[in-house]
Amino acid sequence: MYRVIIVSDMKAKLTFVLGVFILSACGIGPDMNRDRIPRSPTPTPWQGEKPFEDNVRDGAAAYAAKDYPAAAKAYGTALDQEKAKPKLEKKQWRELVNNTAMAYTLSGDTKNARLALAYGVSKDFDYPMFHYILARTFGVEGSEADTTSHLERAFERRSKLSPGEKLPDPMTDDSFASFADSESFKRAVSRMKTGRSSPLD
């Protein structure tokens, strides 16, 4: 009896499979191509971090196009890469810090501009442009006292500029436009230009 049940069950299964095959061949029944579970989409391969040189190039292009947020992002990434694996000569390194800080400043992100400059000052305190750009970050915020303090530090150290560099004129710098009519600011800048600013701190 047990064998008969097994044989009967096998015959039933074979009959069912054969029936499905015949229906599929006649265009009746489930479409195995259409009704199958769709494949998962192929994931986008991980592209990895952009090379340092590409970030610097992208930052320069965005800066030239006056897309300062994009420039800040690219330069900021390049600066992080340089911090992790230093490889630049001093002049190139200074330029990268300057460009990063200015891109942040012009995009309105003075906090990150100061963070970039704090890193620069921690490595090269006497480089005047770091102090000058710090003054710019306070200038765009309208803080005359902080602006003047950092400008003084910049002018006191102007002999430390890289060859071919010179400090901009604060009186024609748009970052300090809010102080254009300030007599105290004008007097302070005049003292700086003639070397009569406060002693080095």
Buried (B, 14 or more C-beta within 10 A) or exposed (E): EEEEEEEEEEEEEEEEEEEEEEEEEEEEBEEEEEEEEEEEEEEEEEEEEBEBEEBBBBBBEBBEEEBBBBBBBBBBBBBBBBEEEEEBEEEEBBBBBBBBBBBBBBBEBBEBBBBBBEBBBEBBEEBBBBBBBBBBBBBBEEBBEBBBBBBBBBBBBBEBBEEEBEBEEBEEBEBBEBBEEBEEBBEBBEBBBEEEBEEEE
